[in-house]
Amino acid sequence: MLWGVGLAAPRSCVADLSRNRSLSLGWCAGPEEPPPAFYGGEIVAFPLSAGGGSAASPSWWKKTLYLTGGALLAAAAYLLHELLAIRKEEELDSKDAIILHQFSRPRNGVPSLSPFCLKMETYLRMADLPYQNYFDGKLSPQGKMPWIEYNHKKVSGTEFIIDFLEEKLGVNLNKHLGPHERAVSRAVTKMVEEHLYWTLAYCQWVENLHETQKMVSLFGPFSDLLKWIFCHLTKGIVKREMYGHGIGRFSEEEMYTLMEKDMRTLAGLLGDKKYIMGSTVSTVDATVFGHLAQAMWTLPGTRPERLIKGELINLAMYCERIRRKFWPEWHHDDDNTLYESEESSEASKTYSPLQDFSFYSRTETFDEEGNSISQTPDTDYTGHSLFDSDVDMDEYRDHEQCK
């Protein structure tokens, strides 16, 4: 005979504790009487009818499977957290120092797989604000990345960070813009961050996930397994958030149609200008570069890459211009891979690891003897500065091929 275990309350009911997940009540009262509150009672055993109780609960091996799977998932999540986070050796002192928290550098030589992290770091370089990177992988209290600390104040969200720095430090990359240009700049920013971002994220974390997994930087035991887990968890998050946004409810072809419209809009707006809003860099350039750089250097063989390096070549030159001006240490072993033919072998696509600066300032660069360096990586092979001139990609590529 099968037996059940329950809690007998002072009133006429028994709470069955032997069933699977929910607390079932055996009533002896009328249907209109409200459920009782258990303030006390006794543990009792009662017989079950043949076939009763055992058929409703899952078998023991299913329970074991659930527990084992949950334990393995919890262990994997813990190990992933341990490998992503860089432990603090000492407390960070953010007094009069900008500390930029962001994801770790990927393995392909690009500063970040996150367009918002790349946007924020590029903005700091454009504004010439010294900062320290901290690749701890820890999200802000609002669940955002990147975020900064300054004088023990934590700020997250790139738009709020920029507003905060403008107020505290008096920097303003948009001071040369008029009211109409500022309005256009904000409209472009929202198009890129609220629309183009999602289509590029789909390409990065859904369609091109296998290549993205190779770029993710994780080290230590089980790194390949943890990278697989991390990338597939991110894939699920991206698809869920895209569906909630609304853009994820369209077909893949429709999403790419929207992406192409956004990129063509940017190409038309840029035209033959140096920067989006004219001859001088502004905040919107950090935003646009942070997103287009993903198509340029992190989405090999995809439709965004083919579009930006083919028909919309002015966007590719724009990205190169900003990369060489504000990221002098970011370079490939062979920059010609940017426009190489499809016949080029994969083995030729080698990258130098991006040099990591714990403290970076664009203007305060010194040699080993403490003397200011006048010759900077912002010059091309002719000695002309890229700071105030366009990049002639054809001439530059021909020279590189002659090396």
Secondary structure as a PSIPRED ss2 file (coil, helix, strand):
# PSIPRED VFORMAT (PSIPRED V4.0)

   1 M C   1.000  0.000  0.000
   2 L E   0.000  0.000  1.000
   3 W E   0.000  0.000  1.000
   4 G E   0.000  0.000  1.000
   5 V E   0.000  0.000  1.000
   6 G E   0.000  0.000  1.000
   7 L E   0.000  0.000  1.000
   8 A E   0.000  0.000  1.000
   9 A C   1.000  0.000  0.000
  10 P C   1.000  0.000  0.000
  11 R C   1.000  0.000  0.000
  12 S C   1.000  0.000  0.000
  13 C E   0.000  0.000  1.000
  14 V E   0.000  0.000  1.000
  15 A E   0.000  0.000  1.000
  16 D E   0.000  0.000  1.000
  17 L C   1.000  0.000  0.000
  18 S C   1.000  0.000  0.000
  19 R C   1.000  0.000  0.000
  20 N C   1.000  0.000  0.000
  21 R C   1.000  0.000  0.000
  22 S C   1.000  0.000  0.000
  23 L C   1.000  0.000  0.000
  24 S E   0.000  0.000  1.000
  25 L E   0.000  0.000  1.000
  26 G E   0.000  0.000  1.000
  27 W E   0.000  0.000  1.000
  28 C C   1.000  0.000  0.000
  29 A C   1.000  0.000  0.000
  30 G C   1.000  0.000  0.000
  31 P C   1.000  0.000  0.000
  32 E C   1.000  0.000  0.000
  33 E C   1.000  0.000  0.000
  34 P C   1.000  0.000  0.000
  35 P C   1.000  0.000  0.000
  36 P C   1.000  0.000  0.000
  37 A C   1.000  0.000  0.000
  38 F C   1.000  0.000  0.000
  39 Y C   1.000  0.000  0.000
  40 G C   1.000  0.000  0.000
  41 G C   1.000  0.000  0.000
  42 E E   0.000  0.000  1.000
  43 I E   0.000  0.000  1.000
  44 V E   0.000  0.000  1.000
  45 A E   0.000  0.000  1.000
  46 F E   0.000  0.000  1.000
  47 P E   0.000  0.000  1.000
  48 L E   0.000  0.000  1.000
  49 S C   1.000  0.000  0.000
  50 A C   1.000  0.000  0.000
  51 G C   1.000  0.000  0.000
  52 G C   1.000  0.000  0.000
  53 G C   1.000  0.000  0.000
  54 S C   1.000  0.000  0.000
  55 A C   1.000  0.000  0.000
  56 A C   1.000  0.000  0.000
  57 S C   1.000  0.000  0.000
  58 P C   1.000  0.000  0.000
  59 S C   1.000  0.000  0.000
  60 W H   0.000  1.000  0.000
  61 W H   0.000  1.000  0.000
  62 K H   0.000  1.000  0.000
  63 K H   0.000  1.000  0.000
  64 T H   0.000  1.000  0.000
  65 L H   0.000  1.000  0.000
  66 Y H   0.000  1.000  0.000
  67 L H   0.000  1.000  0.000
  68 T H   0.000  1.000  0.000
  69 G H   0.000  1.000  0.000
  70 G H   0.000  1.000  0.000
  71 A H   0.000  1.000  0.000
  72 L H   0.000  1.000  0.000
  73 L H   0.000  1.000  0.000
  74 A H   0.000  1.000  0.000
  75 A H   0.000  1.000  0.000
  76 A H   0.000  1.000  0.000
  77 A H   0.000  1.000  0.000
  78 Y H   0.000  1.000  0.000
  79 L H   0.000  1.000  0.000
  80 L H   0.000  1.000  0.000
  81 H H   0.000  1.000  0.000
  82 E H   0.000  1.000  0.000
  83 L H   0.000  1.000  0.000
  84 L H   0.000  1.000  0.000
  85 A C   1.000  0.000  0.000
  86 I C   1.000  0.000  0.000
  87 R C   1.000  0.000  0.000
  88 K C   1.000  0.000  0.000
  89 E C   1.000  0.000  0.000
  90 E C   1.000  0.000  0.000
  91 E C   1.000  0.000  0.000
  92 L C   1.000  0.000  0.000
  93 D C   1.000  0.000  0.000
  94 S C   1.000  0.000  0.000
  95 K C   1.000  0.000  0.000
  96 D C   1.000  0.000  0.000
  97 A C   1.000  0.000  0.000
  98 I E   0.000  0.000  1.000
  99 I E   0.000  0.000  1.000
 100 L E   0.000  0.000  1.000
 101 H E   0.000  0.000  1.000
 102 Q C   1.000  0.000  0.000
 103 F C   1.000  0.000  0.000
 104 S C   1.000  0.000  0.000
 105 R C   1.000  0.000  0.000
 106 P C   1.000  0.000  0.000
 107 R C   1.000  0.000  0.000
 108 N C   1.000  0.000  0.000
 109 G C   1.000  0.000  0.000
 110 V C   1.000  0.000  0.000
 111 P C   1.000  0.000  0.000
 112 S C   1.000  0.000  0.000
 113 L C   1.000  0.000  0.000
 114 S C   1.000  0.000  0.000
 115 P H   0.000  1.000  0.000
 116 F H   0.000  1.000  0.000
 117 C H   0.000  1.000  0.000
 118 L H   0.000  1.000  0.000
 119 K H   0.000  1.000  0.000
 120 M H   0.000  1.000  0.000
 121 E H   0.000  1.000  0.000
 122 T H   0.000  1.000  0.000
 123 Y H   0.000  1.000  0.000
 124 L H   0.000  1.000  0.000
 125 R H   0.000  1.000  0.000
 126 M H   0.000  1.000  0.000
 127 A C   1.000  0.000  0.000
 128 D C   1.000  0.000  0.000
 129 L C   1.000  0.000  0.000
 130 P C   1.000  0.000  0.000
 131 Y E   0.000  0.000  1.000
 132 Q E   0.000  0.000  1.000
 133 N E   0.000  0.000  1.000
 134 Y E   0.000  0.000  1.000
 135 F C   1.000  0.000  0.000
 136 D C   1.000  0.000  0.000
 137 G C   1.000  0.000  0.000
 138 K C   1.000  0.000  0.000
 139 L C   1.000  0.000  0.000
 140 S C   1.000  0.000  0.000
 141 P C   1.000  0.000  0.000
 142 Q C   1.000  0.000  0.000
 143 G C   1.000  0.000  0.000
 144 K C   1.000  0.000  0.000
 145 M C   1.000  0.000  0.000
 146 P C   1.000  0.000  0.000
 147 W E   0.000  0.000  1.000
 148 I E   0.000  0.000  1.000
 149 E E   0.000  0.000  1.000
 150 Y E   0.000  0.000  1.000
 151 N C   1.000  0.000  0.000
 152 H C   1.000  0.000  0.000
 153 K E   0.000  0.000  1.000
 154 K E   0.000  0.000  1.000
 155 V E   0.000  0.000  1.000
 156 S E   0.000  0.000  1.000
 157 G C   1.000  0.000  0.000
 158 T H   0.000  1.000  0.000
 159 E H   0.000  1.000  0.000
 160 F H   0.000  1.000  0.000
 161 I H   0.000  1.000  0.000
 162 I H   0.000  1.000  0.000
 163 D H   0.000  1.000  0.000
 164 F H   0.000  1.000  0.000
 165 L H   0.000  1.000  0.000
 166 E H   0.000  1.000  0.000
 167 E H   0.000  1.000  0.000
 168 K H   0.000  1.000  0.000
 169 L H   0.000  1.000  0.000
 170 G C   1.000  0.000  0.000
 171 V C   1.000  0.000  0.000
 172 N C   1.000  0.000  0.000
 173 L C   1.000  0.000  0.000
 174 N C   1.000  0.000  0.000
 175 K C   1.000  0.000  0.000
 176 H C   1.000  0.000  0.000
 177 L C   1.000  0.000  0.000
 178 G C   1.000  0.000  0.000
 179 P H   0.000  1.000  0.000
 180 H H   0.000  1.000  0.000
 181 E H   0.000  1.000  0.000
 182 R H   0.000  1.000  0.000
 183 A H   0.000  1.000  0.000
 184 V H   0.000  1.000  0.000
 185 S H   0.000  1.000  0.000
 186 R H   0.000  1.000  0.000
 187 A H   0.000  1.000  0.000
 188 V H   0.000  1.000  0.000
 189 T H   0.000  1.000  0.000
 190 K H   0.000  1.000  0.000
 191 M H   0.000  1.000  0.000
 192 V H   0.000  1.000  0.000
 193 E H   0.000  1.000  0.000
 194 E H   0.000  1.000  0.000
 195 H H   0.000  1.000  0.000
 196 L H   0.000  1.000  0.000
 197 Y H   0.000  1.000  0.000
 198 W H   0.000  1.000  0.000
 199 T H   0.000  1.000  0.000
 200 L H   0.000  1.000  0.000
 201 A H   0.000  1.000  0.000
 202 Y H   0.000  1.000  0.000
 203 C H   0.000  1.000  0.000
 204 Q H   0.000  1.000  0.000
 205 W H   0.000  1.000  0.000
 206 V H   0.000  1.000  0.000
 207 E H   0.000  1.000  0.000
 208 N C   1.000  0.000  0.000
 209 L H   0.000  1.000  0.000
 210 H H   0.000  1.000  0.000
 211 E H   0.000  1.000  0.000
 212 T H   0.000  1.000  0.000
 213 Q H   0.000  1.000  0.000
 214 K H   0.000  1.000  0.000
 215 M H   0.000  1.000  0.000
 216 V C   1.000  0.000  0.000
 217 S C   1.000  0.000  0.000
 218 L C   1.000  0.000  0.000
 219 F C   1.000  0.000  0.000
 220 G C   1.000  0.000  0.000
 221 P C   1.000  0.000  0.000
 222 F C   1.000  0.000  0.000
 223 S H   0.000  1.000  0.000
 224 D H   0.000  1.000  0.000
 225 L H   0.000  1.000  0.000
 226 L H   0.000  1.000  0.000
 227 K H   0.000  1.000  0.000
 228 W H   0.000  1.000  0.000
 229 I H   0.000  1.000  0.000
 230 F H   0.000  1.000  0.000
 231 C H   0.000  1.000  0.000
 232 H H   0.000  1.000  0.000
 233 L H   0.000  1.000  0.000
 234 T H   0.000  1.000  0.000
 235 K H   0.000  1.000  0.000
 236 G H   0.000  1.000  0.000
 237 I H   0.000  1.000  0.000
 238 V H   0.000  1.000  0.000
 239 K H   0.000  1.000  0.000
 240 R H   0.000  1.000  0.000
 241 E H   0.000  1.000  0.000
 242 M H   0.000  1.000  0.000
 243 Y H   0.000  1.000  0.000
 244 G H   0.000  1.000  0.000
 245 H H   0.000  1.000  0.000
 246 G C   1.000  0.000  0.000
 247 I H   0.000  1.000  0.000
 248 G H   0.000  1.000  0.000
 249 R H   0.000  1.000  0.000
 250 F C   1.000  0.000  0.000
 251 S C   1.000  0.000  0.000
 252 E H   0.000  1.000  0.000
 253 E H   0.000  1.000  0.000
 254 E H   0.000  1.000  0.000
 255 M H   0.000  1.000  0.000
 256 Y H   0.000  1.000  0.000
 257 T H   0.000  1.000  0.000
 258 L H   0.000  1.000  0.000
 259 M H   0.000  1.000  0.000
 260 E H   0.000  1.000  0.000
 261 K H   0.000  1.000  0.000
 262 D H   0.000  1.000  0.000
 263 M H   0.000  1.000  0.000
 264 R H   0.000  1.000  0.000
 265 T H   0.000  1.000  0.000
 266 L H   0.000  1.000  0.000
 267 A H   0.000  1.000  0.000
 268 G H   0.000  1.000  0.000
 269 L H   0.000  1.000  0.000
 270 L H   0.000  1.000  0.000
 271 G C   1.000  0.000  0.000
 272 D C   1.000  0.000  0.000
 273 K C   1.000  0.000  0.000
 274 K C   1.000  0.000  0.000
 275 Y E   0.000  0.000  1.000
 276 I C   1.000  0.000  0.000
 277 M C   1.000  0.000  0.000
 278 G E   0.000  0.000  1.000
 279 S C   1.000  0.000  0.000
 280 T C   1.000  0.000  0.000
 281 V C   1.000  0.000  0.000
 282 S C   1.000  0.000  0.000
 283 T H   0.000  1.000  0.000
 284 V H   0.000  1.000  0.000
 285 D H   0.000  1.000  0.000
 286 A H   0.000  1.000  0.000
 287 T H   0.000  1.000  0.000
 288 V H   0.000  1.000  0.000
 289 F H   0.000  1.000  0.000
 290 G H   0.000  1.000  0.000
 291 H H   0.000  1.000  0.000
 292 L H   0.000  1.000  0.000
 293 A H   0.000  1.000  0.000
 294 Q H   0.000  1.000  0.000
 295 A H   0.000  1.000  0.000
 296 M H   0.000  1.000  0.000
 297 W H   0.000  1.000  0.000
 298 T C   1.000  0.000  0.000
 299 L C   1.000  0.000  0.000
 300 P C   1.000  0.000  0.000
 301 G C   1.000  0.000  0.000
 302 T C   1.000  0.000  0.000
 303 R H   0.000  1.000  0.000
 304 P H   0.000  1.000  0.000
 305 E H   0.000  1.000  0.000
 306 R H   0.000  1.000  0.000
 307 L H   0.000  1.000  0.000
 308 I H   0.000  1.000  0.000
 309 K C   1.000  0.000  0.000
 310 G C   1.000  0.000  0.000
 311 E C   1.000  0.000  0.000
 312 L C   1.000  0.000  0.000
 313 I H   0.000  1.000  0.000
 314 N H   0.000  1.000  0.000
 315 L H   0.000  1.000  0.000
 316 A H   0.000  1.000  0.000
 317 M H   0.000  1.000  0.000
 318 Y H   0.000  1.000  0.000
 319 C H   0.000  1.000  0.000
 320 E H   0.000  1.000  0.000
 321 R H   0.000  1.000  0.000
 322 I H   0.000  1.000  0.000
 323 R H   0.000  1.000  0.000
 324 R H   0.000  1.000  0.000
 325 K H   0.000  1.000  0.000
 326 F H   0.000  1.000  0.000
 327 W C   1.000  0.000  0.000
 328 P C   1.000  0.000  0.000
 329 E C   1.000  0.000  0.000
 330 W C   1.000  0.000  0.000
 331 H C   1.000  0.000  0.000
 332 H E   0.000  0.000  1.000
 333 D C   1.000  0.000  0.000
 334 D C   1.000  0.000  0.000
 335 D H   0.000  1.000  0.000
 336 N H   0.000  1.000  0.000
 337 T H   0.000  1.000  0.000
 338 L H   0.000  1.000  0.000
 339 Y H   0.000  1.000  0.000
 340 E C   1.000  0.000  0.000
 341 S C   1.000  0.000  0.000
 342 E C   1.000  0.000  0.000
 343 E C   1.000  0.000  0.000
 344 S C   1.000  0.000  0.000
 345 S C   1.000  0.000  0.000
 346 E H   0.000  1.000  0.000
 347 A H   0.000  1.000  0.000
 348 S H   0.000  1.000  0.000
 349 K C   1.000  0.000  0.000
 350 T C   1.000  0.000  0.000
 351 Y E   0.000  0.000  1.000
 352 S C   1.000  0.000  0.000
 353 P C   1.000  0.000  0.000
 354 L C   1.000  0.000  0.000
 355 Q C   1.000  0.000  0.000
 356 D C   1.000  0.000  0.000
 357 F C   1.000  0.000  0.000
 358 S C   1.000  0.000  0.000
 359 F C   1.000  0.000  0.000
 360 Y E   0.000  0.000  1.000
 361 S C   1.000  0.000  0.000
 362 R C   1.000  0.000  0.000
 363 T C   1.000  0.000  0.000
 364 E C   1.000  0.000  0.000
 365 T C   1.000  0.000  0.000
 366 F E   0.000  0.000  1.000
 367 D C   1.000  0.000  0.000
 368 E C   1.000  0.000  0.000
 369 E C   1.000  0.000  0.000
 370 G C   1.000  0.000  0.000
 371 N C   1.000  0.000  0.000
 372 S E   0.000  0.000  1.000
 373 I C   1.000  0.000  0.000
 374 S C   1.000  0.000  0.000
 375 Q C   1.000  0.000  0.000
 376 T C   1.000  0.000  0.000
 377 P C   1.000  0.000  0.000
 378 D C   1.000  0.000  0.000
 379 T E   0.000  0.000  1.000
 380 D C   1.000  0.000  0.000
 381 Y C   1.000  0.000  0.000
 382 T C   1.000  0.000  0.000
 383 G C   1.000  0.000  0.000
 384 H C   1.000  0.000  0.000
 385 S E   0.000  0.000  1.000
 386 L C   1.000  0.000  0.000
 387 F C   1.000  0.000  0.000
 388 D C   1.000  0.000  0.000
 389 S C   1.000  0.000  0.000
 390 D C   1.000  0.000  0.000
 391 V C   1.000  0.000  0.000
 392 D C   1.000  0.000  0.000
 393 M H   0.000  1.000  0.000
 394 D H   0.000  1.000  0.000
 395 E H   0.000  1.000  0.000
 396 Y H   0.000  1.000  0.000
 397 R H   0.000  1.000  0.000
 398 D H   0.000  1.000  0.000
 399 H H   0.000  1.000  0.000
 400 E H   0.000  1.000  0.000
 401 Q H   0.000  1.000  0.000
 402 C H   0.000  1.000  0.000
 403 K C   1.000  0.000  0.000
